[in-house]
């Protein structure tokens, strides 16, 4: 383990926007439990697709997309608040 200083652009919640040295752009730190939930959501979509249940797959994918949209909006808001251009 190495201890380093990082720049924190949001509150230190489950999806903190931080910049690690020597990176130019910040990233999003996703806690392990949140990552596990996201993985479970994707697994649910894969299982529904394998069973041919398009409605369940669509519903789960829509929820997952909404979660990613919120995460991306938080990231973009943090960049804008600190006058950092988006990396995309």
TORTOR-652904 format. One record per residue: residue number from 1; residue in one letter; chain; y, x, z of N, C-alpha, C, O in turn. Coordinates in steps of 0.02 Angstrom, whole numbers, plus 50000, padded with zeros to 5 digits. Layout:
% residues N
<atom lumgu="NUM" zagu="A" migu="A" n_Y="Y" n_X="X" n_Z="Z" ca_Y="Y" ca_X="X" ca_Z="Z" c_Y="Y" c_X="X" c_Z="Z" o_Y="Y" o_X="X" o_Z="Z"/>
...
***
This chain:
% residues 88
<atom lumgu="1" zagu="X" migu="A" n_Y="49941" n_X="50043" n_Z="50000" ca_Y="50000" ca_X="50000" ca_Z="50000" c_Y="50061" c_X="50045" c_Z="50000" o_Y="50063" o_X="50097" o_Z="50032"/>
<atom lumgu="2" zagu="X" migu="A" n_Y="50111" n_X="50022" n_Z="49964" ca_Y="50174" ca_X="50058" ca_Z="49960" c_Y="50230" c_X="50010" c_Z="49979" o_Y="50232" o_X="49954" o_Z="49956"/>
<atom lumgu="3" zagu="X" migu="A" n_Y="50275" n_X="50032" n_Z="50021" ca_Y="50333" ca_X="49991" ca_Z="50040" c_Y="50391" c_X="50009" c_Z="49994" o_Y="50408" o_X="50068" o_Z="49986"/>
<atom lumgu="4" zagu="X" migu="A" n_Y="50421" n_X="49957" n_Z="49965" ca_Y="50478" ca_X="49968" ca_Z="49920" c_Y="50531" c_X="49916" c_Z="49936" o_Y="50519" o_X="49867" o_Z="49971"/>
<atom lumgu="5" zagu="X" migu="A" n_Y="50590" n_X="49927" n_Z="49910" ca_Y="50643" ca_X="49878" ca_Z="49915" c_Y="50644" c_X="49837" c_Z="49851" o_Y="50634" o_X="49864" o_Z="49796"/>
<atom lumgu="6" zagu="X" migu="A" n_Y="50655" n_X="49773" n_Z="49858" ca_Y="50659" ca_X="49728" ca_Z="49801" c_Y="50722" c_X="49686" c_Z="49807" o_Y="50748" o_X="49677" o_Z="49862"/>
<atom lumgu="7" zagu="X" migu="A" n_Y="50746" n_X="49661" n_Z="49751" ca_Y="50804" ca_X="49617" ca_Z="49752" c_Y="50780" c_X="49545" c_Z="49752" o_Y="50738" o_X="49526" o_Z="49711"/>
<atom lumgu="8" zagu="X" migu="A" n_Y="50804" n_X="49506" n_Z="49798" ca_Y="50785" ca_X="49435" ca_Z="49805" c_Y="50841" c_X="49392" c_Z="49779" o_Y="50898" o_X="49396" o_Z="49803"/>
<atom lumgu="9" zagu="X" migu="A" n_Y="50827" n_X="49350" n_Z="49729" ca_Y="50877" ca_X="49309" ca_Z="49696" c_Y="50876" c_X="49236" c_Z="49719" o_Y="50921" o_X="49198" o_Z="49703"/>
<atom lumgu="10" zagu="X" migu="A" n_Y="50824" n_X="49216" n_Z="49756" ca_Y="50817" ca_X="49148" ca_Z="49782" c_Y="50795" c_X="49153" c_Z="49854" o_Y="50786" o_X="49207" o_Z="49881"/>
<atom lumgu="11" zagu="X" migu="A" n_Y="50786" n_X="49095" n_Z="49885" ca_Y="50757" ca_X="49097" ca_Z="49952" c_Y="50685" c_X="49122" c_Z="49946" o_Y="50655" o_X="49116" o_Z="49893"/>
<atom lumgu="12" zagu="X" migu="A" n_Y="50658" n_X="49150" n_Z="50000" ca_Y="50591" ca_X="49179" ca_Z="49996" c_Y="50535" c_X="49128" c_Z="50003" o_Y="50491" o_X="49136" o_Z="50046"/>
<atom lumgu="13" zagu="X" migu="A" n_Y="50536" n_X="49076" n_Z="49963" ca_Y="50486" ca_X="49023" ca_Z="49967" c_Y="50423" c_X="49040" c_Z="49928" o_Y="50408" o_X="49099" o_Z="49916"/>
<atom lumgu="14" zagu="X" migu="A" n_Y="50386" n_X="48989" n_Z="49908" ca_Y="50323" ca_X="48998" ca_Z="49873" c_Y="50331" c_X="49026" c_Z="49803" o_Y="50282" o_X="49049" o_Z="49773"/>
<atom lumgu="15" zagu="X" migu="A" n_Y="50390" n_X="49024" n_Z="49776" ca_Y="50401" ca_X="49047" ca_Z="49707" c_Y="50468" c_X="49084" c_Z="49704" o_Y="50513" o_X="49067" o_Z="49665"/>
<atom lumgu="16" zagu="X" migu="A" n_Y="50473" n_X="49136" n_Z="49744" ca_Y="50535" ca_X="49175" ca_Z="49748" c_Y="50547" c_X="49214" c_Z="49683" o_Y="50500" o_X="49240" o_Z="49653"/>
<atom lumgu="17" zagu="X" migu="A" n_Y="50609" n_X="49216" n_Z="49663" ca_Y="50629" ca_X="49257" ca_Z="49605" c_Y="50652" c_X="49324" c_Z="49633" o_Y="50701" o_X="49328" o_Z="49671"/>
<atom lumgu="18" zagu="X" migu="A" n_Y="50617" n_X="49376" n_Z="49613" ca_Y="50632" ca_X="49443" ca_Z="49638" c_Y="50631" c_X="49493" c_Z="49580" o_Y="50603" o_X="49481" o_Z="49527"/>
<atom lumgu="19" zagu="X" migu="A" n_Y="50664" n_X="49550" n_Z="49593" ca_Y="50661" ca_X="49604" ca_Z="49544" c_Y="50635" c_X="49666" c_Z="49580" o_Y="50662" o_X="49688" o_Z="49630"/>
<atom lumgu="20" zagu="X" migu="A" n_Y="50582" n_X="49693" n_Z="49552" ca_Y="50553" ca_X="49754" ca_Z="49579" c_Y="50578" c_X="49814" c_Z="49539" o_Y="50588" o_X="49810" o_Z="49479"/>
<atom lumgu="21" zagu="X" migu="A" n_Y="50589" n_X="49870" n_Z="49573" ca_Y="50608" ca_X="49929" ca_Z="49536" c_Y="50547" c_X="49954" c_Z="49497" o_Y="50492" o_X="49950" o_Z="49524"/>
<atom lumgu="22" zagu="X" migu="A" n_Y="50554" n_X="49980" n_Z="49439" ca_Y="50613" ca_X="49991" ca_Z="49398" c_Y="50622" c_X="49937" c_Z="49345" o_Y="50653" o_X="49950" o_Z="49293"/>
<atom lumgu="23" zagu="X" migu="A" n_Y="50597" n_X="49877" n_Z="49357" ca_Y="50600" ca_X="49823" ca_Z="49307" c_Y="50672" c_X="49804" c_Z="49293" o_Y="50715" o_X="49804" o_Z="49337"/>
<atom lumgu="24" zagu="X" migu="A" n_Y="50685" n_X="49786" n_Z="49230" ca_Y="50752" ca_X="49764" ca_Z="49211" c_Y="50763" c_X="49691" c_Z="49229" o_Y="50817" o_X="49672" o_Z="49252"/>
<atom lumgu="25" zagu="X" migu="A" n_Y="50711" n_X="49650" n_Z="49218" ca_Y="50717" ca_X="49579" ca_Z="49230" c_Y="50679" c_X="49560" c_Z="49293" o_Y="50628" o_X="49590" o_Z="49309"/>
<atom lumgu="26" zagu="X" migu="A" n_Y="50703" n_X="49509" n_Z="49329" ca_Y="50666" ca_X="49483" ca_Z="49386" c_Y="50602" c_X="49448" c_Z="49364" o_Y="50593" o_X="49434" o_Z="49305"/>
<atom lumgu="27" zagu="X" migu="A" n_Y="50560" n_X="49436" n_Z="49412" ca_Y="50499" ca_X="49398" ca_Z="49401" c_Y="50493" c_X="49345" c_Z="49454" o_Y="50538" o_X="49336" o_Z="49495"/>
<atom lumgu="28" zagu="X" migu="A" n_Y="50438" n_X="49310" n_Z="49454" ca_Y="50425" ca_X="49257" ca_Z="49503" c_Y="50365" c_X="49277" c_Z="49544" o_Y="50311" o_X="49292" o_Z="49517"/>
<atom lumgu="29" zagu="X" migu="A" n_Y="50373" n_X="49278" n_Z="49609" ca_Y="50318" ca_X="49292" ca_Z="49654" c_Y="50286" c_X="49226" c_Z="49673" o_Y="50317" o_X="49183" o_Z="49705"/>
<atom lumgu="30" zagu="X" migu="A" n_Y="50224" n_X="49218" n_Z="49653" ca_Y="50187" ca_X="49157" ca_Z="49668" c_Y="50137" c_X="49173" c_Z="49724" o_Y="50097" o_X="49219" o_Z="49716"/>
<atom lumgu="31" zagu="X" migu="A" n_Y="50140" n_X="49137" n_Z="49778" ca_Y="50095" ca_X="49148" ca_Z="49834" c_Y="50023" c_X="49133" c_Z="49813" o_Y="50011" o_X="49093" o_Z="49767"/>
<atom lumgu="32" zagu="X" migu="A" n_Y="49976" n_X="49165" n_Z="49847" ca_Y="49906" ca_X="49158" ca_Z="49829" c_Y="49880" c_X="49087" c_Z="49832" o_Y="49841" o_X="49067" o_Z="49788"/>
<atom lumgu="33" zagu="X" migu="A" n_Y="49900" n_X="49048" n_Z="49882" ca_Y="49876" ca_X="48979" ca_Z="49885" c_Y="49903" c_X="48938" c_Z="49828" o_Y="49868" o_X="48895" o_Z="49801"/>
<atom lumgu="34" zagu="X" migu="A" n_Y="49965" n_X="48951" n_Z="49808" ca_Y="49995" ca_X="48915" ca_Z="49751" c_Y="49960" c_X="48935" c_Z="49686" o_Y="49948" o_X="48893" o_Z="49643"/>
<atom lumgu="35" zagu="X" migu="A" n_Y="49943" n_X="48999" n_Z="49679" ca_Y="49907" ca_X="49023" ca_Z="49621" c_Y="49838" c_X="48991" c_Z="49616" o_Y="49816" o_X="48972" o_Z="49562"/>
<atom lumgu="36" zagu="X" migu="A" n_Y="49805" n_X="48984" n_Z="49673" ca_Y="49739" ca_X="48952" ca_Z="49675" c_Y="49744" c_X="48879" c_Z="49654" o_Y="49700" o_X="48854" o_Z="49618"/>
<atom lumgu="37" zagu="X" migu="A" n_Y="49797" n_X="48845" n_Z="49675" ca_Y="49807" ca_X="48775" ca_Z="49655" c_Y="49818" c_X="48770" c_Z="49580" o_Y="49789" o_X="48726" o_Z="49548"/>
<atom lumgu="38" zagu="X" migu="A" n_Y="49858" n_X="48814" n_Z="49552" ca_Y="49870" ca_X="48815" ca_Z="49479" c_Y="49805" c_X="48826" c_Z="49441" o_Y="49792" o_X="48794" o_Z="49391"/>
<atom lumgu="39" zagu="X" migu="A" n_Y="49765" n_X="48872" n_Z="49467" ca_Y="49700" ca_X="48886" ca_Z="49435" c_Y="49655" c_X="48824" c_Z="49437" o_Y="49621" o_X="48809" o_Z="49389"/>
<atom lumgu="40" zagu="X" migu="A" n_Y="49656" n_X="48789" n_Z="49494" ca_Y="49618" ca_X="48728" ca_Z="49500" c_Y="49641" c_X="48674" c_Z="49452" o_Y="49601" o_X="48636" o_Z="49425"/>
<atom lumgu="41" zagu="X" migu="A" n_Y="49706" n_X="48671" n_Z="49441" ca_Y="49733" ca_X="48622" ca_Z="49394" c_Y="49709" c_X="48637" c_Z="49323" o_Y="49692" o_X="48591" o_Z="49285"/>
<atom lumgu="42" zagu="X" migu="A" n_Y="49709" n_X="48701" n_Z="49304" ca_Y="49684" ca_X="48719" ca_Z="49238" c_Y="49610" c_X="48705" c_Z="49232" o_Y="49587" o_X="48681" o_Z="49180"/>
<atom lumgu="43" zagu="X" migu="A" n_Y="49572" n_X="48719" n_Z="49285" ca_Y="49500" ca_X="48706" ca_Z="49284" c_Y="49486" c_X="48631" c_Z="49276" o_Y="49439" o_X="48611" o_Z="49242"/>
<atom lumgu="44" zagu="X" migu="A" n_Y="49529" n_X="48590" n_Z="49307" ca_Y="49522" ca_X="48517" ca_Z="49300" c_Y="49532" c_X="48496" c_Z="49228" o_Y="49497" o_X="48452" o_Z="49203"/>
<atom lumgu="45" zagu="X" migu="A" n_Y="49580" n_X="48526" n_Z="49194" ca_Y="49592" ca_X="48510" ca_Z="49123" c_Y="49533" c_X="48531" c_Z="49081" o_Y="49510" o_X="48493" o_Z="49038"/>
<atom lumgu="46" zagu="X" migu="A" n_Y="49508" n_X="48592" n_Z="49093" ca_Y="49450" ca_X="48617" ca_Z="49055" c_Y="49390" c_X="48571" c_Z="49065" o_Y="49355" o_X="48555" o_Z="49017"/>
<atom lumgu="47" zagu="X" migu="A" n_Y="49377" n_X="48551" n_Z="49126" ca_Y="49320" ca_X="48507" ca_Z="49140" c_Y="49328" c_X="48439" c_Z="49106" o_Y="49280" o_X="48413" o_Z="49077"/>
<atom lumgu="48" zagu="X" migu="A" n_Y="49388" n_X="48411" n_Z="49110" ca_Y="49399" ca_X="48346" ca_Z="49077" c_Y="49390" c_X="48352" c_Z="49001" o_Y="49363" o_X="48307" o_Z="48970"/>
<atom lumgu="49" zagu="X" migu="A" n_Y="49413" n_X="48407" n_Z="48973" ca_Y="49404" ca_X="48417" ca_Z="48900" c_Y="49330" c_X="48423" c_Z="48883" o_Y="49307" o_X="48395" o_Z="48833"/>
<atom lumgu="50" zagu="X" migu="A" n_Y="49293" n_X="48460" n_Z="48924" ca_Y="49221" ca_X="48470" ca_Z="48912" c_Y="49183" c_X="48404" c_Z="48915" o_Y="49133" o_X="48394" o_Z="48880"/>
<atom lumgu="51" zagu="X" migu="A" n_Y="49208" n_X="48358" n_Z="48957" ca_Y="49176" ca_X="48293" ca_Z="48964" c_Y="49203" c_X="48242" c_Z="48914" o_Y="49181" o_X="48185" o_Z="48913"/>
<atom lumgu="52" zagu="X" migu="A" n_Y="49251" n_X="48264" n_Z="48874" ca_Y="49280" ca_X="48219" ca_Z="48824" c_Y="49328" c_X="48168" c_Z="48853" o_Y="49344" o_X="48119" o_Z="48820"/>
<atom lumgu="53" zagu="X" migu="A" n_Y="49351" n_X="48180" n_Z="48913" ca_Y="49397" ca_X="48133" ca_Z="48946" c_Y="49469" c_X="48154" c_Z="48932" o_Y="49502" o_X="48188" o_Z="48972"/>
<atom lumgu="54" zagu="X" migu="A" n_Y="49492" n_X="48133" n_Z="48874" ca_Y="49558" ca_X="48153" ca_Z="48851" c_Y="49614" c_X="48126" c_Z="48896" o_Y="49664" o_X="48161" o_Z="48908"/>
<atom lumgu="55" zagu="X" migu="A" n_Y="49606" n_X="48067" n_Z="48921" ca_Y="49657" ca_X="48038" ca_Z="48964" c_Y="49667" c_X="48078" c_Z="49028" o_Y="49723" o_X="48093" o_Z="49047"/>
<atom lumgu="56" zagu="X" migu="A" n_Y="49612" n_X="48096" n_Z="49062" ca_Y="49617" ca_X="48137" ca_Z="49123" c_Y="49644" c_X="48206" c_Z="49107" o_Y="49685" o_X="48232" o_Z="49144"/>
<atom lumgu="57" zagu="X" migu="A" n_Y="49622" n_X="48235" n_Z="49052" ca_Y="49646" ca_X="48301" ca_Z="49032" c_Y="49722" c_X="48299" c_Z="49019" o_Y="49759" o_X="48343" o_Z="49041"/>
<atom lumgu="58" zagu="X" migu="A" n_Y="49743" n_X="48247" n_Z="48984" ca_Y="49814" ca_X="48240" ca_Z="48969" c_Y="49855" c_X="48231" c_Z="49032" o_Y="49909" o_X="48261" o_Z="49039"/>
<atom lumgu="59" zagu="X" migu="A" n_Y="49831" n_X="48190" n_Z="49078" ca_Y="49867" ca_X="48178" ca_Z="49141" c_Y="49873" c_X="48243" c_Z="49181" o_Y="49927" o_X="48259" o_Z="49207"/>
<atom lumgu="60" zagu="X" migu="A" n_Y="49818" n_X="48279" n_Z="49187" ca_Y="49819" ca_X="48342" ca_Z="49225" c_Y="49864" c_X="48394" c_Z="49191" o_Y="49901" o_X="48430" o_Z="49224"/>
<atom lumgu="61" zagu="X" migu="A" n_Y="49861" n_X="48397" n_Z="49125" ca_Y="49903" ca_X="48445" ca_Z="49088" c_Y="49977" c_X="48427" c_Z="49094" o_Y="50019" o_X="48471" o_Z="49098"/>
<atom lumgu="62" zagu="X" migu="A" n_Y="49992" n_X="48363" n_Z="49093" ca_Y="50061" ca_X="48341" ca_Z="49100" c_Y="50089" c_X="48361" c_Z="49169" o_Y="50146" o_X="48383" o_Z="49174"/>
<atom lumgu="63" zagu="X" migu="A" n_Y="50049" n_X="48353" n_Z="49220" ca_Y="50070" ca_X="48372" ca_Z="49288" c_Y="50080" c_X="48448" c_Z="49292" o_Y="50129" o_X="48471" o_Z="49319"/>
<atom lumgu="64" zagu="X" migu="A" n_Y="50033" n_X="48486" n_Z="49264" ca_Y="50038" ca_X="48559" ca_Z="49265" c_Y="50100" c_X="48582" c_Z="49226" o_Y="50135" o_X="48627" o_Z="49249"/>
<atom lumgu="65" zagu="X" migu="A" n_Y="50113" n_X="48552" n_Z="49169" ca_Y="50172" ca_X="48569" ca_Z="49130" c_Y="50236" c_X="48555" c_Z="49169" o_Y="50283" o_X="48594" o_Z="49167"/>
<atom lumgu="66" zagu="X" migu="A" n_Y="50238" n_X="48499" n_Z="49203" ca_Y="50297" ca_X="48482" ca_Z="49244" c_Y="50308" c_X="48533" c_Z="49299" o_Y="50365" o_X="48552" o_Z="49313"/>
<atom lumgu="67" zagu="X" migu="A" n_Y="50253" n_X="48557" n_Z="49329" ca_Y="50258" ca_X="48608" ca_Z="49381" c_Y="50285" c_X="48674" c_Z="49352" o_Y="50327" o_X="48706" o_Z="49382"/>
<atom lumgu="68" zagu="X" migu="A" n_Y="50260" n_X="48693" n_Z="49293" ca_Y="50285" ca_X="48753" ca_Z="49261" c_Y="50358" c_X="48745" c_Z="49239" o_Y="50397" o_X="48793" o_Z="49242"/>
<atom lumgu="69" zagu="X" migu="A" n_Y="50376" n_X="48686" n_Z="49217" ca_Y="50446" ca_X="48673" ca_Z="49198" c_Y="50492" c_X="48682" c_Z="49258" o_Y="50547" o_X="48711" o_Z="49252"/>
<atom lumgu="70" zagu="X" migu="A" n_Y="50471" n_X="48658" n_Z="49317" ca_Y="50511" ca_X="48667" ca_Z="49378" c_Y="50517" c_X="48741" c_Z="49396" o_Y="50570" o_X="48765" o_Z="49415"/>
<atom lumgu="71" zagu="X" migu="A" n_Y="50462" n_X="48777" n_Z="49390" ca_Y="50462" ca_X="48848" ca_Z="49405" c_Y="50508" c_X="48886" c_Z="49357" o_Y="50546" o_X="48929" o_Z="49378"/>
<atom lumgu="72" zagu="X" migu="A" n_Y="50504" n_X="48870" n_Z="49293" ca_Y="50547" ca_X="48902" ca_Z="49244" c_Y="50620" c_X="48885" c_Z="49255" o_Y="50663" o_X="48928" o_Z="49247"/>
<atom lumgu="73" zagu="X" migu="A" n_Y="50634" n_X="48823" n_Z="49273" ca_Y="50704" ca_X="48803" ca_Z="49287" c_Y="50731" c_X="48841" c_Z="49347" o_Y="50789" o_X="48861" o_Z="49346"/>
<atom lumgu="74" zagu="X" migu="A" n_Y="50690" n_X="48851" n_Z="49398" ca_Y="50711" ca_X="48890" ca_Z="49457" c_Y="50726" c_X="48962" c_Z="49437" o_Y="50776" o_X="48990" o_Z="49458"/>
<atom lumgu="75" zagu="X" migu="A" n_Y="50683" n_X="48991" n_Z="49396" ca_Y="50692" ca_X="49059" ca_Z="49371" c_Y="50757" c_X="49064" c_Z="49331" o_Y="50798" o_X="49109" o_Z="49343"/>
<atom lumgu="76" zagu="X" migu="A" n_Y="50766" n_X="49019" n_Z="49284" ca_Y="50826" ca_X="49021" ca_Z="49242" c_Y="50889" c_X="49010" c_Z="49282" o_Y="50941" o_X="49041" o_Z="49268"/>
<atom lumgu="77" zagu="X" migu="A" n_Y="50887" n_X="48966" n_Z="49331" ca_Y="50945" ca_X="48954" ca_Z="49374" c_Y="50963" c_X="49017" c_Z="49414" o_Y="51022" o_X="49033" o_Z="49421"/>
<atom lumgu="78" zagu="X" migu="A" n_Y="50913" n_X="49052" n_Z="49439" ca_Y="50925" ca_X="49114" ca_Z="49476" c_Y="50956" c_X="49166" c_Z="49431" o_Y="51002" o_X="49202" o_Z="49451"/>
<atom lumgu="79" zagu="X" migu="A" n_Y="50931" n_X="49172" n_Z="49370" ca_Y="50960" ca_X="49221" ca_Z="49323" c_Y="51033" c_X="49203" c_Z="49308" o_Y="51076" o_X="49247" o_Z="49309"/>
<atom lumgu="80" zagu="X" migu="A" n_Y="51045" n_X="49140" n_Z="49294" ca_Y="51113" ca_X="49118" ca_Z="49278" c_Y="51161" c_X="49131" c_Z="49337" o_Y="51218" o_X="49152" o_Z="49326"/>
<atom lumgu="81" zagu="X" migu="A" n_Y="51139" n_X="49118" n_Z="49397" ca_Y="51180" ca_X="49127" ca_Z="49456" c_Y="51200" c_X="49200" c_Z="49466" o_Y="51250" o_X="49215" o_Z="49500"/>
<atom lumgu="82" zagu="X" migu="A" n_Y="51161" n_X="49246" n_Z="49438" ca_Y="51174" ca_X="49317" ca_Z="49446" c_Y="51193" c_X="49351" c_Z="49380" o_Y="51189" o_X="49412" o_Z="49373"/>
<atom lumgu="83" zagu="X" migu="A" n_Y="51214" n_X="49310" n_Z="49332" ca_Y="51237" ca_X="49336" ca_Z="49266" c_Y="51187" c_X="49382" c_Z="49233" o_Y="51205" o_X="49435" o_Z="49207"/>
<atom lumgu="84" zagu="X" migu="A" n_Y="51124" n_X="49362" n_Z="49235" ca_Y="51071" ca_X="49401" ca_Z="49201" c_Y="51047" c_X="49360" c_Z="49142" o_Y="51030" o_X="49301" o_Z="49149"/>
<atom lumgu="85" zagu="X" migu="A" n_Y="51046" n_X="49392" n_Z="49083" ca_Y="51022" ca_X="49358" ca_Z="49023" c_Y="50946" c_X="49348" c_Z="49029" o_Y="50911" o_X="49387" o_Z="49060"/>
<atom lumgu="86" zagu="X" migu="A" n_Y="50923" n_X="49295" n_Z="48997" ca_Y="50851" ca_X="49281" ca_Z="48997" c_Y="50815" c_X="49334" c_Z="48954" o_Y="50843" o_X="49358" o_Z="48905"/>
<atom lumgu="87" zagu="X" migu="A" n_Y="50755" n_X="49351" n_Z="48974" ca_Y="50717" ca_X="49400" ca_Z="48934" c_Y="50682" c_X="49370" c_Z="48873" o_Y="50642" o_X="49404" o_Z="48840"/>
<atom lumgu="88" zagu="X" migu="A" n_Y="50697" n_X="49308" n_Z="48858" ca_Y="50665" ca_X="49274" ca_Z="48801" c_Y="50716" c_X="49234" c_Z="48764" o_Y="50699" o_X="49201" o_Z="48714"/>
***
